[in-house]
């Protein structure tokens, strides 16, 4: 055995995906995610949507978990009506990823939420979302960038103590924090919450940007380091 920790990464379930001469439903994920885990020292295992009752069994086989970016969270999950600018619901994915988050928190498994994944972490702990913010997305199909500042005293600030420019593409953001979460970083331009974490011994962090689209490995290496301790 290599000793590398096994990191589960949640995936999309998409209809009518084309490759070669084929067009079929597919579980898929941009390659940046598994390559990021690999570059940071982990083994990546892709987790397609499944029935929520199987989430605890999946988590029990992992050393760490990444909840990937993707479509907007269904506002009904946090008791809100739908803004016209909110995208269509991904019902199966919402249910599966919320169950994964609950199981990971229960098992005290190292957990990283990316973009939508951070928002789902917040919702799983009773928080709410702003359904539209301007200035945080690039043009369709391309990521933008903006600077984020760490909040002193947080786990994220220990990992990344300076202001950094991050790859970003989102139009929703944290509104009311979920129970037990604290703000770990904010956008320099407008104060939008850009990272959240849960203080304490368990490694639980969410970032609003897309580390899989950048070169900075510090956050994911910290996840891998924590997952390695779980493995031992």
C-alpha positions as CSV (number, residue, x, y, z in Angstrom):
1,X,0.0,0.0,0.0
2,X,1.2,3.5,-0.8
3,X,0.0,5.0,2.4
4,X,-1.6,7.9,0.6
5,X,-5.0,8.8,2.2
6,X,-8.1,8.1,0.2
7,X,-10.0,11.3,-0.5
8,X,-13.6,11.1,-1.8
9,X,-14.7,13.8,-4.2
10,X,-18.4,14.3,-5.0
11,X,-19.4,14.4,-8.7
12,X,-22.1,15.6,-11.1
13,X,-24.8,13.4,-12.6
14,X,-25.5,14.8,-16.1
15,X,-27.8,13.6,-18.9
16,X,-26.7,13.3,-22.5
17,X,-23.0,13.7,-22.1
18,X,-21.0,13.2,-25.3
19,X,-17.6,11.6,-25.9
20,X,-16.4,10.0,-29.1
21,X,-19.5,8.6,-30.8
22,X,-21.3,8.1,-27.5
23,X,-24.1,10.2,-25.8
24,X,-25.1,8.8,-22.5
25,X,-26.0,9.9,-19.0
26,X,-22.7,10.2,-17.0
27,X,-21.2,10.8,-13.6
28,X,-18.5,13.4,-14.2
29,X,-16.3,15.9,-12.6
30,X,-13.7,18.4,-14.0
31,X,-10.3,16.8,-13.9
32,X,-8.9,19.7,-11.8
33,X,-10.4,18.2,-8.7
34,X,-8.8,14.7,-8.8
35,X,-5.6,16.2,-10.1
36,X,-5.5,18.6,-7.2
37,X,-6.0,15.8,-4.7
38,X,-3.2,13.8,-6.4
39,X,-0.8,16.8,-6.5
40,X,-1.4,17.4,-2.8
41,X,-0.5,13.8,-2.0
42,X,-3.8,11.9,-1.8
43,X,-5.6,9.2,-3.8
44,X,-8.8,10.5,-5.3
45,X,-12.1,8.5,-5.4
46,X,-15.0,9.9,-7.3
47,X,-18.4,9.7,-5.5
48,X,-21.4,9.8,-7.9
49,X,-24.8,10.7,-6.5
50,X,-26.4,7.7,-4.6
51,X,-29.2,7.3,-2.2
52,X,-28.5,9.3,1.0
53,X,-28.8,6.2,3.2
54,X,-25.5,4.9,1.7
55,X,-23.5,8.1,2.6
56,X,-22.3,6.8,6.0
57,X,-21.0,3.6,4.4
58,X,-19.2,5.6,1.8
59,X,-17.6,7.9,4.3
60,X,-16.5,5.0,6.5
61,X,-14.2,3.9,3.7
62,X,-12.6,7.3,3.2
63,X,-9.8,9.3,5.0
64,X,-11.1,12.6,3.8
65,X,-13.9,14.2,1.8
66,X,-14.2,17.0,-0.8
67,X,-17.6,18.4,-1.8
68,X,-17.1,19.8,-5.2
69,X,-18.5,22.9,-6.9
70,X,-21.5,22.9,-9.1
71,X,-25.1,24.1,-9.5
72,X,-27.0,26.3,-7.1
73,X,-28.4,24.7,-3.9
74,X,-32.2,24.3,-3.9
75,X,-33.4,27.3,-1.8
76,X,-36.0,25.0,-0.2
77,X,-33.1,23.4,1.6
78,X,-32.7,26.5,3.7
79,X,-36.4,27.6,3.8
80,X,-36.3,30.3,1.1
81,X,-38.3,31.0,-2.0
82,X,-36.6,30.8,-5.3
83,X,-34.9,34.0,-6.7
84,X,-35.5,34.2,-10.5
85,X,-31.7,34.2,-10.9
86,X,-31.2,30.9,-9.1
87,X,-30.5,27.9,-11.3
88,X,-32.6,24.8,-11.6
89,X,-32.4,22.4,-8.7
90,X,-30.1,19.3,-8.6
91,X,-32.3,17.3,-6.3
92,X,-30.4,14.1,-6.2
93,X,-27.0,15.8,-5.8
94,X,-28.3,18.0,-3.0
95,X,-29.6,15.1,-1.1
96,X,-26.5,12.9,-1.6
97,X,-24.0,15.7,-0.8
98,X,-25.9,16.8,2.3
99,X,-25.9,13.2,3.5
100,X,-22.2,13.0,2.9
101,X,-21.5,16.1,4.8
102,X,-23.7,14.9,7.8
103,X,-21.9,11.6,7.8
104,X,-18.4,13.2,7.6
105,X,-19.2,15.6,10.4
106,X,-20.5,12.7,12.5
107,X,-17.5,10.6,11.8
108,X,-15.1,13.6,12.4
109,X,-13.7,13.0,8.9
110,X,-11.6,15.9,7.4
111,X,-13.9,17.8,5.1
112,X,-13.3,20.5,2.5
113,X,-16.2,22.2,0.7
114,X,-15.4,24.0,-2.6
115,X,-17.8,26.8,-3.8
116,X,-21.2,25.0,-3.8
117,X,-19.6,22.6,-1.3
118,X,-19.0,25.5,1.1
119,X,-22.5,26.7,0.6
120,X,-23.9,23.1,1.3
121,X,-21.8,22.9,4.4
122,X,-23.3,26.1,5.6
123,X,-26.9,24.9,4.8
124,X,-26.2,21.5,6.4
125,X,-25.5,23.3,9.7
126,X,-28.7,25.4,9.5
127,X,-27.3,28.5,7.6
128,X,-28.8,30.4,4.7
129,X,-27.5,31.7,1.4
130,X,-27.7,35.0,-0.5
131,X,-29.1,33.9,-3.9
132,X,-27.3,36.5,-6.0
133,X,-24.2,38.7,-5.6
134,X,-22.6,40.6,-8.4
135,X,-18.9,40.7,-9.3
136,X,-17.8,37.2,-8.3
137,X,-18.1,35.4,-11.6
138,X,-16.2,35.6,-14.8
139,X,-17.8,35.4,-18.2
140,X,-19.7,32.1,-18.8
141,X,-17.3,29.3,-19.2
142,X,-14.3,31.2,-17.7
143,X,-13.2,31.8,-14.1
144,X,-12.6,35.3,-12.8
145,X,-10.2,36.2,-10.0
146,X,-10.3,38.5,-7.0
147,X,-8.4,39.0,-3.8
148,X,-9.5,37.4,-0.5
149,X,-8.2,38.3,3.0
150,X,-7.9,35.7,5.8
151,X,-9.5,36.4,9.2
152,X,-6.8,36.4,11.9
153,X,-6.9,33.6,14.3
154,X,-8.6,31.1,12.0
155,X,-7.2,27.8,10.7
156,X,-7.3,29.2,7.2
157,X,-5.2,32.2,8.3
158,X,-2.6,29.8,9.7
159,X,-2.4,28.1,6.3
160,X,-2.6,31.2,4.1
161,X,-1.7,34.3,6.2
162,X,-1.6,36.8,3.3
163,X,-4.2,38.3,0.9
164,X,-4.3,36.1,-2.2
165,X,-5.9,36.3,-5.6
166,X,-8.2,33.3,-6.1
167,X,-10.0,31.7,-9.1
168,X,-13.7,32.3,-8.7
169,X,-17.0,31.7,-10.4
170,X,-20.1,32.0,-8.2
171,X,-23.2,34.2,-7.9
172,X,-24.4,33.0,-4.5
173,X,-22.8,33.3,-1.1
174,X,-23.2,32.7,2.6
175,X,-25.8,34.8,4.3
176,X,-26.5,33.5,7.9
177,X,-23.7,31.3,9.2
178,X,-24.6,27.7,10.1
179,X,-24.3,26.5,13.7
180,X,-20.7,26.3,14.9
181,X,-19.1,27.9,11.8
182,X,-17.0,31.0,11.7
183,X,-15.9,33.3,8.9
184,X,-12.3,32.4,7.8
185,X,-11.8,34.8,4.8
186,X,-13.6,37.6,3.1
187,X,-13.5,39.2,-0.3
188,X,-11.4,42.4,-0.2
189,X,-13.7,44.3,-2.5
190,X,-17.1,43.9,-0.7
191,X,-16.6,41.7,2.4
192,X,-18.5,38.7,0.9
193,X,-17.8,35.6,3.0
194,X,-15.1,33.6,1.1
195,X,-14.2,30.9,3.6
196,X,-15.9,29.3,6.6
197,X,-14.6,26.8,9.1
198,X,-15.5,25.0,12.3
199,X,-13.2,25.7,15.2
200,X,-11.9,22.8,17.2
201,X,-9.9,19.6,16.6
202,X,-11.9,18.4,13.6
203,X,-10.6,19.7,10.1
204,X,-13.7,21.3,8.6
205,X,-13.2,24.1,6.0
206,X,-15.1,25.6,3.1
207,X,-13.8,27.9,0.5
208,X,-15.9,29.9,-2.0
209,X,-13.3,29.9,-4.7
210,X,-11.9,27.0,-6.9
211,X,-8.5,25.8,-5.7
212,X,-8.6,23.1,-8.4
213,X,-8.1,25.9,-11.0
214,X,-5.0,27.4,-9.3
215,X,-1.5,26.5,-8.2
216,X,-1.8,27.0,-4.5
217,X,-1.8,23.6,-2.7
218,X,-1.7,24.8,0.9
219,X,-5.4,24.3,1.7
220,X,-5.6,20.8,0.1
221,X,-2.3,19.7,1.5
222,X,-3.6,20.6,5.0
223,X,-6.7,18.4,4.2
224,X,-4.4,15.6,3.1
225,X,-2.2,15.9,6.2
226,X,-5.2,15.7,8.4
227,X,-6.5,12.7,6.5
228,X,-3.2,11.0,6.9
229,X,-3.5,11.2,10.6
230,X,-7.0,9.7,10.3
231,X,-5.4,6.8,8.3
232,X,-2.9,6.1,11.1
